[in-house]
Every structure is written in structure tokens, then in C-alpha cells.
């Protein structure tokens, strides 16, 4: 059995699916990628390579150049049949270190997902069961494939006209967590908006804010003070220098997103004297699910939670992130009036913008319902 890796270009720029793509950095709005399919004997696995240079990945051209060599390396990997027959999945990372140059996180993530999907299928496990088993997590969902799993999601609204109505619709649809992008507002206006939304939404809905590094540190402090009594879990990236802000404001309810990307910056946070309450983690930009899962465990040891989101990926990237979220360790103790639920709601509601093959997934009641079956649960 000779493994064969095929790749084809995705037929549409992924970000064109998302109506808020215009808010992304220049150069992020056109994002062609590749769908990967690994076949070995009767097994198969799927992956997705979707570079996003504006967020620190390689270019599409670099990924395109790397994939043919990766296909050749997989065909020559003599240990792969044994791995699929029941070996430890962790050697996948060492193999990727050998065959891929540094600086290709999107390519690495896609290849690793492809291999892990095939391995989970070989064992009859959903991918989240395989990932949880890698770390020996007690009480993980490692049962045989059967009924699909469900993952809580956050809804997202953008401050501006219609924001209140969108938030009310999201709450009525069953979303218990609503993220509000407030970077276009001054800190005082953002605090006023969240107070109004909280009053409109009533009890039972947790808010998150994303300031997009748009405020100065004094304004960020004012925002946190003005919202201290609200059910606000955290504010993402309130100012440009998050490390300095936490040095001055230890224990502030803040989350690192761009400040923890790419992966080496995320790991450097864990050696800092102060860490954010929350890391927002995009697995496709982190270089793979196994490394991302290791990071969640290390962050938990520093009493930080991890909220999994996407880099506006296609369906495979979204589903891989969802399986990672299901395999994560328990969140640290809750903090503040906007305490994170367990598991924290994930930022994967953007999957609703991606056309779903029949029976593959659905979003109902504020939850992503994953397909039953082994692996990712998508056809290859």
C-alpha cells in the first residue's frame, strides 16, 4: 500500500464567503487554498491548506511549492502504514519537522489534519476522541463513533446600525454568548453599547468584546472599570501593547488574539510574568492540532483558558478546530460576572457561511452539531 496525497485548489477565495471580510487587514480578502486528500489502502483523510499571510502564515505560492514535495515524502514514509494500524500519532509532528521547512504553518496544519483524520478513521474514533487520547485526558469524549457531538458557539455582531437587533436575534436562536466587535467605537461608547445590550438581552447571555487593539491603555482601563458589573467575559486586544497593559493591570479581563499569533508569540506569553485570562487560538495558524492542544494544556497550567476560533477557514479547517475544542482540558476556574462556561463557547459560527454537504454539520440552538462517524466526519 503506497500512500497517495492529492491536492486541488479550492474553487473560491475562502474569505469571499464572509460578509465582514472587508474589516480584515489589507491582503487578507483574497485567500485561495488547497483541499488535501490522503488515500492509503481503503483509508482516507482530508485536510485543508488556507494560507493567510496577513496573520503570519506563508503565502499561497509558498504552500503551492511545498505540497508536491510533501506528497512525495508521504509516499516514501514507510512507517505510515504501521502508524495507521495502531501506532502513536505523536510521531506525526516529528515527521512534519523533517519534511517541511520552517515557516509553513498553514501547510503543516493541513497535512497534519489529513493524517490525523485518516488515523482517527482507522481507529473508528471521532477526531476529538483521538486528540483527547493523545494527552490521556480523563473523562474525554473518546468513545466509539456514534451520535455526533455538539459544541457551544458564540454569535458575533459588529457595533453599528442593526447591532441590537442582530444580538436579539442571536439570543432568540439560542446563542448564550455574543461577541461584539467594538473597535470602531471609543472606549466610552463601547461600554455604553455593552450596557445597553446587556439590559436588552437580560440574564443568561454572556458578552465578549473585541476592541481590535484600537484603544490607548488609559481608555482600556476606563472601559474595564465601566463594565465591571456586566456579564462581560473579557475584551480581546483592548490596546496595542497587551503585555505592558497586563503588567500595569494584573488580573484584567482581557484576551490575547493577534498578540498571540503566530505560534512562537503564543508560547512566549507562557514565559511572561503576567498572562491573559484567555487566549483566542486559531489552530490553522498555529501549525497543527497537536501543537495547539499542547498549548491549551500549558495555558491551563498558567490558569488561562483557551477559546478556539477559526481564521475564516473552509469547512475542514472549521471542523478540525471544533474537534480540537471538544478535546481540550477543562477551563480554569471562572472569573468575573461574565464567567466562561465549560466548555467555553467557540468562535466557529462562521461555519454557517460555508456551504455544508448534506448531513455533515448543522448549527442549531447556538451549537455546532458535528456529524456522527469517525475522523472529521466529512466525505473525502
C-alpha positions as CSV (number, residue, x, y, z in Angstrom):
1,X,0.0,0.0,0.0
2,X,1.6,3.2,-1.2
3,X,0.1,6.4,0.4
4,X,-1.0,8.9,-2.1
5,X,-1.6,12.6,-1.3
6,X,-3.6,14.6,-3.8
7,X,-4.3,18.3,-3.6
8,X,-6.5,20.6,-5.6
9,X,-7.2,24.3,-5.5
10,X,-10.3,25.4,-3.6
11,X,-12.6,26.8,-6.2
12,X,-13.5,30.1,-4.4
13,X,-11.5,32.5,-2.3
14,X,-12.5,31.5,1.2
15,X,-12.9,35.0,2.6
16,X,-15.3,35.9,-0.1
17,X,-17.9,33.8,1.9
18,X,-17.7,36.1,4.9
19,X,-19.6,39.4,4.8
20,X,-17.2,41.1,7.3
21,X,-14.0,40.2,5.3
22,X,-13.6,43.9,4.4
23,X,-12.6,44.6,8.1
24,X,-9.6,42.3,7.7
25,X,-6.1,43.6,7.1
26,X,-5.1,44.6,3.5
27,X,-4.2,41.5,1.5
28,X,-6.4,39.1,3.6
29,X,-9.5,39.4,1.4
30,X,-8.3,37.1,-1.3
31,X,-7.5,33.7,0.0
32,X,-7.3,30.7,-2.3
33,X,-6.2,27.5,-0.8
34,X,-6.0,23.7,-1.3
35,X,-8.0,20.7,-0.3
36,X,-5.9,17.7,0.5
37,X,-7.0,14.0,0.3
38,X,-4.8,11.2,1.6
39,X,-5.5,7.7,0.4
40,X,-3.8,4.5,1.6
41,X,-5.5,1.2,1.0
42,X,-9.1,1.6,2.0
43,X,-8.4,4.5,4.3
44,X,-8.6,8.2,3.5
45,X,-8.1,11.5,5.3
46,X,-8.9,15.1,4.4
47,X,-7.1,18.4,5.1
48,X,-7.1,22.0,4.1
49,X,-4.3,24.4,3.4
50,X,-5.5,28.0,3.5
51,X,-2.7,30.5,3.9
52,X,-3.4,33.9,5.4
53,X,-0.2,36.0,5.2
54,X,-1.8,39.0,6.9
55,X,-1.9,36.8,10.0
56,X,1.6,35.4,9.8
57,X,1.3,32.3,7.6
58,X,3.2,31.6,4.4
59,X,1.9,32.8,1.0
60,X,-0.3,30.8,-1.3
61,X,2.7,30.5,-3.7
62,X,4.9,29.0,-0.9
63,X,2.3,26.5,0.1
64,X,1.8,25.5,-3.6
65,X,5.5,25.0,-3.9
66,X,5.7,22.8,-0.8
67,X,2.8,20.4,-1.5
68,X,4.3,18.3,-4.3
69,X,7.4,17.6,-2.1
70,X,5.1,16.7,0.8
71,X,3.2,14.3,-1.4
72,X,6.4,12.6,-2.3
73,X,7.5,12.4,1.3
74,X,4.2,10.8,2.3
75,X,4.5,8.2,-0.5
76,X,8.0,7.4,0.9
77,X,7.0,7.3,4.6
78,X,7.5,3.6,5.4
79,X,6.2,4.0,9.0
80,X,2.8,5.4,7.9
81,X,1.0,2.0,7.4
82,X,2.1,0.9,10.9
83,X,1.0,4.2,12.4
84,X,-2.4,3.8,10.8
85,X,-2.6,0.2,12.1
86,X,-2.4,1.4,15.7
87,X,0.7,3.4,16.4
88,X,1.1,6.6,18.4
89,X,0.0,9.7,16.5
90,X,2.6,11.9,18.1
91,X,5.4,10.9,15.6
92,X,3.4,12.8,13.0
93,X,4.9,16.1,14.4
94,X,8.5,14.8,14.2
95,X,7.9,13.6,10.6
96,X,6.5,17.0,9.6
97,X,9.6,18.7,11.2
98,X,11.7,16.6,8.9
99,X,9.8,17.0,5.6
100,X,8.6,20.6,5.8
101,X,10.8,23.7,6.0
102,X,10.1,26.1,8.9
103,X,7.6,29.0,8.2
104,X,4.8,27.0,6.6
105,X,2.2,26.8,9.4
106,X,-0.9,26.6,7.1
107,X,0.7,23.8,5.0
108,X,1.8,21.9,8.1
109,X,-1.7,22.3,9.7
110,X,-3.4,20.9,6.6
111,X,-1.0,18.0,6.2
112,X,-1.3,17.1,9.9
113,X,-5.1,17.3,9.8
114,X,-5.1,15.0,6.8
115,X,-3.0,12.4,8.7
116,X,-5.0,12.7,11.9
117,X,-8.3,12.3,10.1
118,X,-7.0,9.1,8.4
119,X,-5.7,7.8,11.8
120,X,-9.0,8.5,13.6
121,X,-10.9,6.8,10.8
122,X,-8.6,3.8,11.0
123,X,-9.4,3.5,14.8
124,X,-13.1,4.2,14.4
125,X,-12.9,7.3,16.6
126,X,-14.1,10.8,16.0
127,X,-11.1,13.1,15.7
128,X,-11.8,14.8,19.0
129,X,-11.6,11.3,20.6
130,X,-8.2,10.7,19.1
131,X,-6.9,14.1,20.2
132,X,-8.1,13.7,23.7
133,X,-6.5,10.3,23.9
134,X,-3.1,11.6,22.8
135,X,-2.9,13.6,26.0
136,X,-4.6,10.9,28.1
137,X,-7.3,13.3,29.2
138,X,-9.5,11.8,31.8
139,X,-13.2,11.9,31.1
140,X,-12.6,12.9,27.4
141,X,-15.1,12.0,24.7
142,X,-13.0,9.1,23.3
143,X,-15.9,6.7,22.8
144,X,-16.5,5.0,19.5
145,X,-18.1,6.9,16.7
146,X,-21.8,7.1,17.0
147,X,-24.0,10.1,17.8
148,X,-22.5,13.4,16.8
149,X,-21.1,15.8,19.3
150,X,-22.3,19.4,19.9
151,X,-20.2,22.4,20.7
152,X,-21.4,25.8,22.1
153,X,-20.7,28.7,19.8
154,X,-20.6,32.5,20.2
155,X,-22.6,34.7,17.9
156,X,-20.8,37.8,16.6
157,X,-22.2,41.2,15.9
158,X,-20.5,44.4,14.8
159,X,-21.1,47.7,16.6
160,X,-23.2,49.9,14.4
161,X,-26.7,50.2,12.9
162,X,-28.7,47.0,13.5
163,X,-26.3,45.7,16.1
164,X,-29.0,45.5,18.8
165,X,-31.4,43.6,16.5
166,X,-28.7,41.1,15.5
167,X,-27.9,40.4,19.1
168,X,-31.5,39.9,20.0
169,X,-31.9,37.5,17.0
170,X,-28.8,35.6,18.1
171,X,-30.1,35.2,21.7
172,X,-33.5,34.1,20.4
173,X,-31.8,31.5,18.3
174,X,-30.2,30.0,21.4
175,X,-26.7,31.6,21.5
176,X,-25.7,32.1,25.1
177,X,-22.6,34.0,24.3
178,X,-22.4,37.1,22.0
179,X,-19.2,38.7,20.8
180,X,-19.4,42.4,19.9
181,X,-16.7,43.9,17.7
182,X,-16.3,47.4,19.2
183,X,-13.0,48.6,17.7
184,X,-14.7,51.3,15.7
185,X,-16.1,52.9,18.9
186,X,-14.3,54.9,21.6
187,X,-14.0,53.0,24.8
188,X,-16.7,55.1,26.5
189,X,-19.1,54.4,23.6
190,X,-18.3,50.7,23.6
191,X,-19.0,50.5,27.3
192,X,-22.3,52.3,26.8
193,X,-23.3,49.9,24.0
194,X,-22.5,46.8,26.0
195,X,-24.5,48.1,28.9
196,X,-27.5,48.7,26.6
197,X,-27.1,45.2,25.0
198,X,-26.9,43.6,28.4
199,X,-30.1,45.3,29.5
200,X,-31.9,44.3,26.3
201,X,-30.7,40.7,26.3
202,X,-31.4,40.0,30.0
203,X,-29.9,37.4,32.2
204,X,-28.3,34.2,30.8
205,X,-26.4,35.8,27.9
206,X,-22.6,36.4,28.3
207,X,-20.9,39.1,26.3
208,X,-17.5,39.3,24.8
209,X,-15.9,42.4,23.3
210,X,-13.3,42.7,20.7
211,X,-11.5,46.1,20.5
212,X,-9.0,45.1,17.8
213,X,-6.1,47.0,19.6
214,X,-7.9,50.3,18.9
215,X,-7.7,52.0,22.3
216,X,-4.9,53.6,24.3
217,X,-4.2,51.9,27.7
218,X,-6.0,54.6,29.8
219,X,-9.1,54.2,27.7
220,X,-8.9,50.4,28.0
221,X,-8.8,50.8,31.8
222,X,-11.8,53.1,31.7
223,X,-13.7,50.5,29.6
224,X,-13.0,47.7,32.1
225,X,-14.0,49.8,35.0
226,X,-17.2,50.9,33.3
227,X,-18.2,47.3,32.5
228,X,-17.1,45.6,35.7
229,X,-20.6,44.8,36.8
230,X,-21.7,43.5,33.4
231,X,-21.8,39.8,32.2
232,X,-18.7,40.5,30.2
233,X,-16.3,37.6,30.0
234,X,-13.4,39.6,28.6
235,X,-12.3,42.1,26.0
236,X,-10.0,40.9,23.2
237,X,-7.0,43.0,22.4
238,X,-8.0,46.3,24.1
239,X,-4.7,48.0,23.2
240,X,-1.6,47.5,21.1
241,X,0.8,46.6,23.8
242,X,-1.1,43.9,25.7
243,X,1.9,42.7,27.7
244,X,2.6,46.2,29.1
245,X,-1.1,46.6,29.9
246,X,-1.2,43.4,31.9
247,X,2.0,44.4,33.7
248,X,0.1,47.5,34.9
249,X,-3.3,45.9,35.3
250,X,-2.8,42.3,36.6
251,X,-5.9,40.3,36.5
252,X,-7.6,42.4,33.9
253,X,-10.3,40.6,32.0
254,X,-8.5,40.6,28.6
255,X,-7.9,38.0,25.9
256,X,-4.9,37.7,23.5
257,X,-5.7,37.1,19.9
258,X,-3.4,38.9,17.5
259,X,-0.9,39.3,20.3
260,X,-0.5,35.6,20.5
261,X,-0.1,35.0,16.8
262,X,1.9,33.3,15.3
263,X,2.6,30.3,17.5
264,X,6.0,31.4,18.8
265,X,4.5,34.6,20.2
266,X,1.8,32.5,21.9
267,X,4.4,30.3,23.6
268,X,6.4,33.3,24.6
269,X,3.4,34.5,26.6
270,X,3.6,31.5,28.9
271,X,7.1,32.5,30.0
272,X,5.9,36.1,30.8
273,X,5.3,37.2,34.4
274,X,1.6,38.0,33.5
275,X,-0.6,36.1,31.2
276,X,-4.0,37.0,29.8
277,X,-7.1,35.4,31.3
278,X,-7.9,33.9,27.8
279,X,-6.0,33.0,24.7
280,X,-8.0,33.1,21.4
281,X,-6.5,30.3,19.4
282,X,-6.7,29.7,15.6
283,X,-5.4,26.2,15.0
284,X,-4.9,26.7,11.3
285,X,-2.4,29.5,12.1
286,X,-0.8,27.6,14.9
287,X,0.8,24.9,12.7
288,X,-1.4,22.0,13.7
289,X,-3.9,20.5,16.1
290,X,-1.3,18.6,18.2
291,X,0.7,21.7,18.9
292,X,-2.4,23.7,19.6
293,X,-3.6,21.0,22.1
294,X,-0.2,21.1,23.8
295,X,-0.6,24.9,24.1
296,X,-4.0,24.6,25.7
297,X,-2.6,22.3,28.4
298,X,0.3,24.6,29.1
299,X,-2.0,27.6,29.2
300,X,-4.3,25.8,31.6
301,X,-1.2,25.4,33.9
302,X,-0.9,29.2,34.0
303,X,-4.7,29.5,34.8
304,X,-5.5,30.8,31.3
305,X,-8.4,29.5,29.3
306,X,-8.3,28.9,25.6
307,X,-11.2,29.8,23.2
308,X,-10.9,28.1,19.9
309,X,-11.9,30.1,16.8
310,X,-11.1,30.0,13.1
311,X,-9.1,32.0,10.7
312,X,-12.1,32.2,8.5
313,X,-11.2,28.8,7.1
314,X,-13.2,26.5,4.9
315,X,-15.2,23.6,6.2
316,X,-12.3,21.3,7.0
317,X,-10.4,24.0,8.9
318,X,-13.6,24.8,10.9
319,X,-14.3,21.2,11.7
320,X,-10.8,20.5,12.7
321,X,-10.9,23.4,15.1
322,X,-14.2,22.1,16.5
323,X,-12.7,18.7,17.2
324,X,-9.8,20.4,19.0
325,X,-12.2,22.3,21.2
326,X,-14.0,19.2,22.2
327,X,-10.7,17.6,23.1
328,X,-9.4,20.5,25.3
329,X,-8.8,20.2,29.0
330,X,-11.3,21.8,31.4
331,X,-11.2,25.6,31.6
332,X,-9.6,27.1,34.7
333,X,-11.9,28.5,37.5
334,X,-14.4,31.0,36.3
335,X,-13.7,34.7,36.8
336,X,-15.9,37.8,37.0
337,X,-19.7,38.2,36.4
338,X,-19.2,37.0,32.8
339,X,-17.7,33.7,33.8
340,X,-16.7,31.4,30.9
341,X,-19.0,28.3,30.7
342,X,-17.4,24.9,30.3
343,X,-16.5,24.3,27.6
344,X,-16.2,28.0,26.5
345,X,-18.3,28.9,23.5
346,X,-16.1,28.8,20.4
347,X,-15.8,31.3,17.6
348,X,-16.8,28.9,14.9
349,X,-20.2,30.3,14.0
350,X,-18.6,31.5,10.7
351,X,-19.1,27.9,9.5
352,X,-22.7,28.9,8.9
353,X,-21.3,30.9,5.9
354,X,-19.7,27.8,4.4
355,X,-22.0,25.5,2.2
356,X,-22.4,22.2,4.0
357,X,-22.5,18.9,2.3
358,X,-25.7,17.0,3.2
359,X,-25.5,15.5,6.7
360,X,-22.1,16.9,7.6
361,X,-22.9,19.5,10.2
362,X,-25.6,21.9,11.4
363,X,-25.8,24.9,13.7
364,X,-28.9,24.7,15.9
365,X,-29.7,26.3,19.2
366,X,-26.4,28.1,19.4
367,X,-24.4,24.9,19.0
368,X,-22.4,23.3,16.2
369,X,-23.6,19.8,15.8
370,X,-20.9,17.6,14.3
371,X,-21.6,14.6,12.2
372,X,-21.6,11.2,13.6
373,X,-18.8,8.9,12.4
374,X,-15.1,8.6,12.6
375,X,-12.5,11.2,11.8
376,X,-13.6,14.7,10.8
377,X,-16.9,13.4,9.7
378,X,-16.7,14.8,6.1
379,X,-16.5,12.8,2.9
380,X,-13.2,12.6,1.1
